[in-house]
Structure formats: C-alpha cells, structure tokens
C-alpha cells in the first residue's frame, strides 16, 4: 500500500499536524492481534478536528514546545503527539503516560506508554513507530538503518509490553496510580514503513496492506523518473509523507551522494508544493540482507 497517496495529504499543511494525522490513520506495519482500530482512535469527528487543528496549530505547537528537547528520539516525539490527542480530542481522555512498572524491590521493569479512555473505555496503549527493510522480504531478516534494530526483536518486545496490565507488578502500578478499579484492555498502535525490493515476499506478522517503500543498497538499483524530485528526510521527519517547497525539492543528481537514510520521492501538485509519492530506504551495502 502507498499510504503517501491518501487524499488526507492534499488537505493538511502543518508538519506537526501531518505527523499527528499519520499516527492516527496509518495502517499498522505488523499485526499484534490487539490493534486499537483506526476508526476508534480517530473518532467520529476526528477528521474535522484535524482540519481545525491544521488551520490553528498553535495549541499543538505550544504542547510540543513544553515537551522539547526530544533528543532526536522519534519515539519521544511520537508519544508527545499522541499524548496531545488523548488529552484534547473530543472522545478521548488521558489518565497517565509513561507510568512506571516496578518489582517489589523498586527496580523499574518498564512502563505503560498510556492509560487513556477512548469513547469512555479505559485502555492500556502501547505505541511504536518503526522502519525496517530487507531485500528478501522475510520478517526475520528485516532491519532498521541500525542493523542491530531488528523487526523480530521489536515484535517480541511489544508483545511483552502488552501484558503489563495482566502481571502482578503492572496491576500494582495501576493500583498505586489510582487506576486499580479500571478494567483496562491492552491495545497497540504500530506505525512505520516496511521497505522491500521489487520482488518482495511478505509473511506474518507483517501487514500486507501496510505502508511500504523501496529498499536498496546501491543507487544503480533505482531508476529516477522524469519530473520527480527527491528530499532526504531527517530522522524526525519520517512519520508522515513529505510536503516541501521548491527550494528543498532536489534533482536526481543528488542521489549518489546519499550514503544511507530515507528519501521521499516527490511530485509537484497544484498547491505549488512537492508532495511525497513514494519512500526509499537506502542502506549501507554491508547491512543488506
């Protein structure tokens, strides 16, 4: 699926609002078996709320300003965006964020990402945003730009995190925070992109309808298309499809200079901006599997 072509990206212009919208509406990269459905997360008036926020993004900007620095950690930024949503969307309520779970000796075992209500129902919510690629398309071979960051490891870790509310230590943490009476349901919000070669093969738990891009280790494997331009994405710019001005829309001649990273493929639209139509992950040759 090419999520970058969704009609939503024709409407939203503020970068932070676009990133929030991606967290709310992007398909999961993989299935956990307990995803928080997009229609529930977004709510009946969610699109209207996003459009209003795009017209006046100052409340979101003030919230983010209070939370910086994110130390170039995409996860911290994504959590901050989602916390704003749970605290301000008409159908949600934020009870706790990063609630620590400790053993009987006081050692921290982990944390609940969010305790929040959606349409009045309390949830334990775990958020993750990951970007993995592989030529062969097998889940066990998919890695991030850091080759030690592996899909299979993150899948296993997330499944463990989703059990916090059922463990004695997690129940005690909820009780101490005043939420012991909550009948919480554990759910996941998994976002990100899976990058494959043209001959990709996908298996569970990967979502065949997830947001997908092209995985390469050498620019000779990619043929630019006339009329397209490119934008090398910074690590904090990868949550949503890129929308950049003419100044930042580079010609294909820059591609060989990019050693590794994520690159947005751009096309010009009637609003005068260059919009992402596809995403490339360029790995170091030694990382390709």
Secondary structure, 3 states (H helix, E strand, C coil): CCHHHCCHHHHCCCHHHHHHHHHHHCCCCECCCCECCHHHHHCCCHHHHHHHHHHCCHHHHHHHHHHCCCCCCHHHHHHHHHHHHHHHCCCEEEEEEEEEEECCCCCEEEEEEEEEEECCEEEEEEEEEEEEEECCCCHHHCECCCCCCEHHHHHHHHHHHCCHHHCHHHHHHHHHCCCCCCCCEEEEEEEEEEEECCCCCCCCCECCCCCEEEEECCHHHCCCCCCCEEEECCHHHCCCCCEECHHHCECHHHHHHCCCEEEEEEEECCCCCEEEEEEEEECCHHHCC
